[in-house]
Amino acid sequence: MTRHCGGEMVSGGVYWNKNAGEFVSVPADGGRLDGCESDKYIRTPLPLVLILGPLIGAAFAFFLPLSGVLVLAPFLASKLRSAVALGAARMAAPHLQPGVSYLEPAPHGDVAEHTDVATDDAKLIRLAEAIAEKRMRER
């Protein structure tokens, strides 16, 4: 098993790129290895490639679902921490107001503190009057 750098002329065979973790096949008459000098290659015997290839694939197939769990666990832990910080009563009965958009970011604190129902009603009345006026003009 000889070591080579990217861009180097080599004889035919199978080479393992240590940086990318992939096997590169060079034709029997030889060729140049991809990459620059920082890419390190190791010439690998074919029987070793036939053993390592499926093992690396099996390790990938085994650890891919594990990576999902490793990402999901901290996410759920942060959601649980924020739920405990808000309190169990707030989780059981959130304060919702009709006509308020909960899709846009709301300021911190209680929603009722930041919405003025009288002002919202006045805006709705003005909007309804404007719509009625436009309808009358169109007729």
Z-matrix of the N, CA and C atoms (Angstrom, degrees):
N
C 1 1.450
C 2 1.518 1 108.02
N 3 1.318 2 115.75 1 106.75
C 4 1.457 3 120.68 2 -178.88
C 5 1.521 4 110.40 3 -101.52
N 6 1.322 5 114.84 4 153.16
C 7 1.469 6 121.27 5 -178.31
C 8 1.525 7 109.47 6 -101.16
N 9 1.350 8 114.69 7 141.08
C 10 1.460 9 121.25 8 179.67
C 11 1.520 10 109.20 9 -140.07
N 12 1.337 11 115.54 10 163.72
C 13 1.463 12 121.66 11 177.30
C 14 1.522 13 109.09 12 -110.28
N 15 1.338 14 116.71 13 160.02
C 16 1.447 15 121.39 14 177.23
C 17 1.511 16 111.50 15 -62.37
N 18 1.339 17 116.93 16 144.22
C 19 1.456 18 121.86 17 -179.13
C 20 1.517 19 113.26 18 86.14
N 21 1.289 20 118.55 19 -3.65
C 22 1.470 21 123.13 20 -177.19
C 23 1.525 22 110.12 21 -85.00
N 24 1.344 23 117.23 22 142.49
C 25 1.469 24 122.41 23 175.14
C 26 1.528 25 107.86 24 -77.82
N 27 1.348 26 116.57 25 127.78
C 28 1.461 27 121.55 26 -177.99
C 29 1.512 28 109.78 27 -134.15
N 30 1.332 29 115.62 28 162.57
C 31 1.465 30 120.37 29 175.78
C 32 1.530 31 108.95 30 -79.03
N 33 1.310 32 117.13 31 169.83
C 34 1.452 33 122.02 32 -177.07
C 35 1.523 34 112.28 33 -63.92
N 36 1.322 35 116.08 34 152.54
C 37 1.456 36 121.04 35 178.43
C 38 1.521 37 110.86 36 148.46
N 39 1.335 38 114.18 37 -167.68
C 40 1.464 39 120.63 38 -179.43
C 41 1.523 40 108.25 39 -109.68
N 42 1.338 41 115.88 40 130.92
C 43 1.455 42 121.78 41 -178.90
C 44 1.527 43 108.77 42 -123.57
N 45 1.328 44 115.87 43 141.50
C 46 1.457 45 121.61 44 179.59
C 47 1.522 46 109.14 45 -103.71
N 48 1.334 47 116.48 46 120.87
C 49 1.451 48 121.91 47 177.57
C 50 1.524 49 107.47 48 -82.41
N 51 1.333 50 117.17 49 110.63
C 52 1.467 51 120.94 50 -176.68
C 53 1.519 52 111.95 51 -67.95
N 54 1.329 53 118.54 52 -32.59
C 55 1.465 54 121.18 53 -178.48
C 56 1.524 55 111.54 54 -71.42
N 57 1.336 56 117.65 55 -45.59
C 58 1.463 57 121.81 56 -177.27
C 59 1.519 58 112.08 57 -90.74
N 60 1.335 59 117.49 58 -18.17
C 61 1.457 60 121.10 59 -179.46
C 62 1.516 61 113.00 60 72.92
N 63 1.320 62 117.74 61 29.98
C 64 1.463 63 120.56 62 -178.25
C 65 1.520 64 110.59 63 -123.81
N 66 1.333 65 114.06 64 155.64
C 67 1.450 66 120.62 65 176.67
C 68 1.516 67 108.88 66 -93.28
N 69 1.348 68 116.73 67 134.81
C 70 1.456 69 122.58 68 -179.76
C 71 1.518 70 107.70 69 -119.59
N 72 1.324 71 115.59 70 130.42
C 73 1.462 72 120.98 71 -179.98
C 74 1.525 73 109.15 72 -99.44
N 75 1.328 74 116.08 73 129.53
C 76 1.461 75 122.04 74 178.22
C 77 1.528 76 106.62 75 -110.24
N 78 1.347 77 118.74 76 133.00
C 79 1.469 78 120.85 77 -179.14
C 80 1.530 79 112.48 78 -56.28
N 81 1.329 80 115.99 79 159.08
C 82 1.476 81 121.88 80 -175.10
C 83 1.526 82 112.58 81 -58.93
N 84 1.343 83 119.39 82 -32.31
C 85 1.469 84 120.60 83 -179.55
C 86 1.521 85 112.65 84 -80.53
N 87 1.340 86 118.06 85 -0.78
C 88 1.464 87 122.08 86 176.09
C 89 1.515 88 112.15 87 98.14
N 90 1.331 89 114.42 88 173.07
C 91 1.461 90 119.53 89 -179.35
C 92 1.512 91 110.88 90 176.14
N 93 1.304 92 115.15 91 -174.81
C 94 1.459 93 121.68 92 -177.61
C 95 1.530 94 109.08 93 -102.33
N 96 1.334 95 116.94 94 137.40
C 97 1.467 96 121.94 95 177.12
C 98 1.517 97 110.13 96 -75.80
N 99 1.312 98 116.33 97 141.96
C 100 1.464 99 121.52 98 179.62
C 101 1.519 100 110.81 99 -69.27
N 102 1.335 101 115.59 100 156.89
C 103 1.460 102 121.19 101 173.29
C 104 1.514 103 113.31 102 95.89
N 105 1.345 104 114.40 103 -170.58
C 106 1.463 105 120.85 104 -179.39
C 107 1.528 106 109.41 105 -109.97
N 108 1.321 107 116.66 106 -173.03
C 109 1.466 108 120.44 107 -175.42
C 110 1.522 109 113.19 108 -65.45
N 111 1.324 110 117.80 109 -21.09
C 112 1.459 111 119.67 110 179.75
C 113 1.537 112 111.68 111 -75.37
N 114 1.344 113 117.52 112 -17.79
C 115 1.469 114 120.71 113 176.44
C 116 1.521 115 109.19 114 -78.95
N 117 1.313 116 116.57 115 123.43
C 118 1.463 117 122.17 116 -178.06
C 119 1.525 118 109.75 117 -104.39
N 120 1.321 119 116.12 118 132.05
C 121 1.455 120 122.92 119 179.67
C 122 1.523 121 110.05 120 -120.68
N 123 1.311 122 115.49 121 149.02
C 124 1.461 123 121.60 122 174.32
C 125 1.520 124 106.85 123 -126.20
N 126 1.334 125 116.49 124 127.11
C 127 1.467 126 119.56 125 176.21
C 128 1.518 127 107.00 126 -70.68
N 129 1.326 128 115.41 127 127.20
C 130 1.457 129 120.75 128 -173.07
C 131 1.523 130 108.96 129 -118.81
N 132 1.338 131 117.65 130 131.38
C 133 1.472 132 120.11 131 176.42
C 134 1.535 133 110.63 132 -63.81
N 135 1.320 134 116.43 133 145.56
C 136 1.452 135 121.47 134 -177.03
C 137 1.531 136 113.57 135 -57.89
N 138 1.356 137 120.35 136 -42.34
C 139 1.465 138 118.23 137 178.52
C 140 1.540 139 112.50 138 -59.90
N 141 1.323 140 116.63 139 -35.43
C 142 1.462 141 120.32 140 178.29
C 143 1.534 142 110.80 141 -67.86
N 144 1.331 143 116.97 142 -37.95
C 145 1.457 144 121.26 143 177.07
C 146 1.531 145 109.97 144 -63.89
N 147 1.333 146 116.86 145 -41.28
C 148 1.463 147 120.73 146 -179.58
C 149 1.526 148 112.10 147 -66.78
N 150 1.316 149 117.77 148 -23.81
C 151 1.465 150 121.29 149 177.10
C 152 1.528 151 110.21 150 -89.07
N 153 1.342 152 117.35 151 -46.19
C 154 1.463 153 121.19 152 -176.50
C 155 1.523 154 113.52 153 -69.95
N 156 1.325 155 118.22 154 -36.31
C 157 1.462 156 121.29 155 -177.79
C 158 1.523 157 112.86 156 -55.59
N 159 1.332 158 118.88 157 -56.30
C 160 1.465 159 119.36 158 178.49
C 161 1.532 160 113.16 159 -64.77
N 162 1.333 161 117.67 160 -32.69
C 163 1.469 162 119.33 161 178.48
C 164 1.528 163 111.50 162 -66.48
N 165 1.311 164 116.88 163 -40.85
C 166 1.463 165 120.19 164 177.52
C 167 1.524 166 109.88 165 -66.42
N 168 1.338 167 117.48 166 -40.13
C 169 1.464 168 120.98 167 176.62
C 170 1.516 169 111.97 168 -63.14
N 171 1.336 170 117.36 169 -40.98
C 172 1.467 171 120.75 170 178.68
C 173 1.528 172 110.75 171 -66.26
N 174 1.334 173 116.58 172 -39.50
C 175 1.467 174 119.66 173 177.93
C 176 1.530 175 110.15 174 -63.70
N 177 1.325 176 116.88 175 -39.37
C 178 1.465 177 120.72 176 177.13
C 179 1.526 178 110.53 177 -63.19
N 180 1.340 179 116.79 178 -46.41
C 181 1.468 180 120.70 179 -179.06
C 182 1.531 181 111.17 180 -65.23
N 183 1.321 182 117.82 181 -30.96
C 184 1.462 183 121.36 182 -179.94
C 185 1.530 184 111.53 183 -76.82
N 186 1.320 185 117.61 184 -42.96
C 187 1.455 186 121.00 185 -173.76
C 188 1.524 187 114.10 186 -87.00
N 189 1.332 188 119.19 187 -13.89
C 190 1.463 189 120.57 188 178.94
C 191 1.526 190 111.60 189 -62.93
N 192 1.343 191 120.36 190 -48.21
C 193 1.473 192 118.31 191 175.93
C 194 1.533 193 112.35 192 -64.73
N 195 1.311 194 116.95 193 -32.33
C 196 1.458 195 120.67 194 178.35
C 197 1.524 196 110.45 195 -63.59
N 198 1.330 197 117.06 196 -34.70
C 199 1.468 198 119.39 197 178.45
C 200 1.520 199 110.48 198 -65.93
N 201 1.324 200 117.63 199 -34.34
C 202 1.458 201 120.19 200 175.78
C 203 1.510 202 111.72 201 -62.62
N 204 1.332 203 116.58 202 -41.82
C 205 1.464 204 121.23 203 178.50
C 206 1.528 205 109.72 204 -65.69
N 207 1.324 206 116.90 205 -39.77
C 208 1.461 207 120.70 206 -179.10
C 209 1.530 208 111.57 207 -67.34
N 210 1.315 209 118.52 208 -25.97
C 211 1.456 210 121.28 209 176.35
C 212 1.524 211 110.24 210 -85.36
N 213 1.330 212 116.53 211 -38.09
C 214 1.454 213 121.14 212 -176.76
C 215 1.532 214 112.36 213 -70.57
N 216 1.322 215 118.39 214 -36.27
C 217 1.469 216 121.51 215 -177.24
C 218 1.534 217 112.59 216 -60.88
N 219 1.326 218 120.89 217 -50.67
C 220 1.473 219 119.16 218 177.64
C 221 1.535 220 112.75 219 -63.71
N 222 1.335 221 117.30 220 -34.14
C 223 1.462 222 120.70 221 178.16
C 224 1.524 223 110.21 222 -62.27
N 225 1.336 224 116.48 223 -48.21
C 226 1.459 225 120.01 224 179.48
C 227 1.524 226 111.55 225 -65.59
N 228 1.331 227 117.19 226 -36.80
C 229 1.466 228 120.32 227 178.25
C 230 1.526 229 110.90 228 -63.19
N 231 1.324 230 117.65 229 -39.98
C 232 1.468 231 119.53 230 179.24
C 233 1.528 232 111.02 231 -68.53
N 234 1.341 233 117.11 232 -38.26
C 235 1.465 234 119.82 233 177.00
C 236 1.528 235 110.37 234 -63.94
N 237 1.330 236 117.10 235 -40.43
C 238 1.460 237 120.94 236 179.35
C 239 1.524 238 110.63 237 -65.44
N 240 1.339 239 116.53 238 -41.54
C 241 1.464 240 120.17 239 178.75
C 242 1.526 241 111.28 240 -62.64
N 243 1.330 242 117.02 241 -42.18
C 244 1.464 243 118.72 242 -179.71
C 245 1.524 244 111.01 243 -69.89
N 246 1.336 245 117.40 244 -33.48
C 247 1.462 246 119.97 245 177.75
C 248 1.518 247 110.94 246 -66.74
N 249 1.327 248 116.91 247 -40.18
C 250 1.465 249 120.47 248 178.68
C 251 1.522 250 109.77 249 -67.77
N 252 1.327 251 116.81 250 -36.24
C 253 1.460 252 120.09 251 179.73
C 254 1.528 253 111.18 252 -66.27
N 255 1.320 254 118.00 253 -36.38
C 256 1.465 255 120.90 254 179.21
C 257 1.523 256 112.33 255 -74.05
N 258 1.302 257 115.94 256 -26.91
C 259 1.458 258 119.54 257 178.91
C 260 1.512 259 111.98 258 103.63
N 261 1.317 260 115.41 259 148.11
C 262 1.457 261 121.04 260 -176.58
C 263 1.526 262 111.54 261 -68.01
N 264 1.327 263 119.50 262 -35.02
C 265 1.455 264 121.68 263 -179.00
C 266 1.529 265 110.71 264 -64.92
N 267 1.295 266 116.62 265 -39.55
C 268 1.464 267 120.62 266 179.99
C 269 1.524 268 110.57 267 -66.38
N 270 1.344 269 117.16 268 -35.54
C 271 1.455 270 120.84 269 178.38
C 272 1.521 271 110.61 270 -69.05
N 273 1.319 272 117.89 271 -38.30
C 274 1.457 273 121.42 272 -175.27
C 275 1.522 274 111.65 273 -71.83
N 276 1.315 275 118.65 274 -38.34
C 277 1.459 276 121.77 275 -177.21
C 278 1.521 277 110.25 276 -137.12
N 279 1.323 278 118.31 277 81.83
C 280 1.464 279 119.06 278 178.95
C 281 1.521 280 110.61 279 -67.86
N 282 1.312 281 117.13 280 148.11
C 283 1.459 282 122.57 281 -179.40
C 284 1.526 283 108.49 282 -85.70
N 285 1.330 284 116.44 283 111.30
C 286 1.451 285 121.66 284 179.83
C 287 1.521 286 109.04 285 -116.38
N 288 1.312 287 116.20 286 143.24
C 289 1.454 288 121.73 287 177.56
C 290 1.510 289 108.88 288 -119.32
N 291 1.338 290 117.40 289 135.00
C 292 1.465 291 119.16 290 176.51
C 293 1.523 292 110.61 291 -65.22
N 294 1.317 293 115.93 292 141.46
C 295 1.458 294 120.26 293 176.32
C 296 1.511 295 114.63 294 84.56
N 297 1.330 296 118.73 295 3.67
C 298 1.457 297 121.51 296 -179.71
C 299 1.518 298 108.20 297 -105.40
N 300 1.312 299 117.68 298 132.27
C 301 1.453 300 122.02 299 178.40
C 302 1.521 301 109.69 300 -80.57
N 303 1.326 302 115.41 301 120.43
C 304 1.464 303 120.03 302 178.63
C 305 1.520 304 111.46 303 -99.50
N 306 1.333 305 117.55 304 8.58
C 307 1.452 306 120.78 305 179.76
C 308 1.521 307 112.57 306 -87.40
N 309 1.328 308 117.28 307 -25.64
C 310 1.460 309 119.53 308 179.32
C 311 1.526 310 109.19 309 -87.12
N 312 1.319 311 117.56 310 152.97
C 313 1.460 312 119.90 311 -178.73
C 314 1.522 313 111.26 312 -60.17
N 315 1.310 314 115.62 313 130.48
C 316 1.455 315 120.80 314 -179.99
C 317 1.522 316 109.21 315 -102.68
N 318 1.315 317 117.53 316 149.96
C 319 1.467 318 119.24 317 175.18
C 320 1.515 319 109.93 318 -65.24
N 321 1.319 320 116.24 319 157.91
C 322 1.464 321 121.26 320 -179.63
C 323 1.519 322 110.21 321 -64.76
N 324 1.297 323 115.96 322 148.30
C 325 1.455 324 120.84 323 178.41
C 326 1.510 325 110.51 324 109.12
N 327 1.309 326 116.17 325 -169.60
C 328 1.454 327 122.65 326 -177.02
C 329 1.524 328 109.78 327 -75.01
N 330 1.333 329 116.93 328 141.77
C 331 1.458 330 121.59 329 -178.37
C 332 1.520 331 110.33 330 -66.35
N 333 1.321 332 118.00 331 -36.75
C 334 1.456 333 121.73 332 -177.20
C 335 1.525 334 111.85 333 -63.58
N 336 1.328 335 117.98 334 -27.50
C 337 1.460 336 120.99 335 -179.97
C 338 1.528 337 111.60 336 -68.85
N 339 1.345 338 116.73 337 -26.00
C 340 1.461 339 120.44 338 -170.79
C 341 1.519 340 113.11 339 -106.95
N 342 1.333 341 118.88 340 4.27
C 343 1.456 342 119.85 341 178.66
C 344 1.516 343 108.63 342 -123.62
N 345 1.291 344 115.51 343 133.57
C 346 1.448 345 121.10 344 178.38
C 347 1.525 346 107.20 345 -106.18
N 348 1.333 347 116.37 346 107.34
C 349 1.457 348 121.55 347 -174.13
C 350 1.522 349 110.85 348 -63.41
N 351 1.322 350 118.20 349 -39.80
C 352 1.463 351 121.05 350 -179.44
C 353 1.521 352 110.68 351 -62.19
N 354 1.324 353 117.30 352 -42.58
C 355 1.453 354 121.22 353 178.98
C 356 1.517 355 110.49 354 -65.16
N 357 1.326 356 116.88 355 -41.16
C 358 1.460 357 120.78 356 178.66
C 359 1.523 358 110.96 357 -63.99
N 360 1.346 359 117.45 358 -41.08
C 361 1.461 360 120.81 359 178.63
C 362 1.529 361 110.86 360 -64.02
N 363 1.307 362 117.05 361 -41.19
C 364 1.468 363 120.63 362 179.11
C 365 1.529 364 110.35 363 -62.87
N 366 1.317 365 116.74 364 -40.68
C 367 1.467 366 120.31 365 178.59
C 368 1.519 367 110.60 366 -63.78
N 369 1.333 368 116.59 367 -40.64
C 370 1.458 369 120.10 368 179.74
C 371 1.524 370 111.10 369 -66.36
N 372 1.328 371 117.20 370 -39.81
C 373 1.465 372 120.62 371 178.79
C 374 1.522 373 110.34 372 -63.61
N 375 1.352 374 117.08 373 -43.90
C 376 1.465 375 120.55 374 178.63
C 377 1.525 376 111.00 375 -63.05
N 378 1.331 377 116.70 376 -39.29
C 379 1.459 378 120.85 377 179.10
C 380 1.527 379 110.55 378 -65.68
N 381 1.333 380 117.41 379 -42.91
C 382 1.465 381 120.94 380 178.67
C 383 1.526 382 110.59 381 -63.03
N 384 1.331 383 117.61 382 -39.66
C 385 1.459 384 121.01 383 178.14
C 386 1.524 385 111.49 384 -65.17
N 387 1.340 386 116.77 385 -39.88
C 388 1.466 387 120.60 386 179.26
C 389 1.522 388 110.42 387 -65.82
N 390 1.316 389 117.92 388 -39.22
C 391 1.463 390 121.29 389 178.64
C 392 1.525 391 110.10 390 -65.99
N 393 1.338 392 116.68 391 -44.30
C 394 1.464 393 120.30 392 179.17
C 395 1.522 394 110.97 393 -61.94
N 396 1.327 395 117.21 394 -40.06
C 397 1.452 396 121.55 395 179.93
C 398 1.530 397 110.95 396 -64.74
N 399 1.326 398 118.41 397 -41.84
C 400 1.470 399 121.67 398 178.49
C 401 1.522 400 111.04 399 -65.52
N 402 1.312 401 116.51 400 -38.22
C 403 1.469 402 120.17 401 178.11
C 404 1.532 403 110.70 402 -63.85
N 405 1.334 404 115.92 403 -40.08
C 406 1.462 405 119.83 404 -179.97
C 407 1.536 406 110.69 405 -65.56
N 408 1.339 407 117.21 406 -37.62
C 409 1.468 408 120.69 407 179.63
C 410 1.528 409 111.32 408 -68.65
N 411 1.326 410 117.20 409 -32.89
C 412 1.469 411 120.86 410 -178.43
C 413 1.522 412 111.53 411 -72.04
N 414 1.309 413 118.49 412 -24.96
C 415 1.476 414 121.71 413 -178.31
C 416 1.445 415 110.88 414 -78.28
